[in-house]
Amino acid sequence: MSEDQVPDDVRRFLLSGVLTVPHVEAILQLRAERNRAWDADRLATRLYVRAGVAQQVLADLNAIGIAAAEGQPPTYRYAPGTAELADLLDRLVTAYSTHLVAVTAIIHRAEPRKALLFAEAFRIRKDSR
């Protein structure tokens, strides 16, 4: 399957390096059960990852406006911050369900960029001392 089958805006979003496959899988879970409060343990069980990984995924989704945190310790619900983001996530879910290989290829292609951005941020902080 070709990456060209993935809508341009979805491809650009994935190439930003913000999401990993566990992030997309978490979006699917949260979106499918919008009224459920998700904690790290519940998500970890669904995604077959460690609770710490699930907690980071949930925190990331909260930080980028896809999930809303509630309570202490926090639980999370699917809550895209804008109608445009909700629409983009709907298209992402459709693309992921119909073109899984292409979407995951795009995500993995973005990972080196994410690592480079992280390294750049570390270098800048280190150099500014």
N, C-alpha and C positions, 0 to 999 in steps of 0.2 A: 504494500500500500504506500502511496506517495504522500509526502507531507503537503503537497498541493491540495489534497482533499480536505485539509483542515482550514476553516475560514481564516482569512488574513488577520482579523482582530484577535482571534483566539491564538493563532501562531505567535503574534507579537507579544501577547500577554505571557505565553509560555516561555518565549525567548528572553523575557526580562530577567529570568533566573529566580523569580520569587518562589515558584512552586516546584516541589519535587513530586514524585509519584505518590508517596504517602500523603502529601497535601491534597492532591486531586482525589485520592481514595477517601480521605476524610471529608472533603466537600461533598462527594457522592453520599456518604453516610449521613452527614448532618442535613443535607438537602432532602433526602428521602424520608427522614424522620424529624421534620422541622420543629415539632412541639416537644421533642425530647431534650432534656438537659444532659449534655455529654460531659463526662469527666475523663481524665486520662486513662483510668483503668478500663472503662467501657470501650473507649476508642481503641486502646491497645489490643483488646481482645478481638475486636472486629478487623483490625488491620494486621494482626499478627506481628506487632512490634512491641518493644519494651515500653513500659509506662512513661519513662522519661522522654522517649522519642515522641510518643503521643502527646504528652504535655507541651513539648516544644512546638509541635504541629498546631495544636489548638491555640497556643499563644501567638504564633505567627498569623494564623487566620484571623485572630482578633485584631492584631496590629494592622493588618491590611484591609480591615473593614468587611470581612466575610462572615465572621462569627462574633457574637456579643457575649461578653463574660458577665456572669451573675454570681453573687455570693462569695463566701470565703470558707473553705477553699473554692476557687471558681469552678463553675460548670459553664458550658458554652452551648449556644443555640445558633442555628443558621440564621443570619441576619445581615445580608448584603447591605452596605451603607447607602447605596443609591439604586435607582431603578436600572440605570445603565449597567452597573456592576452585576445586578441580578440577571439581566438579559445576557451579558457576556458569559456568566457562569452557566446559564442554561445551554448556551451554544457549546461551551466547553464540555459539559456533561454529554451532550449529544455526540460531539466529535469523539469523545473518549469511548463511548459505547459502540460507535460505528467504525472508528478508525484507531483502535487501541495501539497498534504498532506504530502508526505515524505519530500519534500524540506522545507516546513514550519516547520515541526517537527525538522529537523536538525538545522534550524536557531534558533528556540526557545530553543533547547538543548544547544546551544552555548551561549545564553544570560547570564546565571549565571557565566560563565567563563569570559565574558566581564566585568561584574560587579566586579568580583574578581580582575581582572587586574587593573581596575580603582581604586578600594580600595587600592590595593598594591601600585600603583603609588602615591596616596595621602599620604599613610602612610610613604613611603620613603621620600617624600618631607617634610613632617612634622617632621620626625626624623632627617633630615639633618640640621635642624636649629641650 
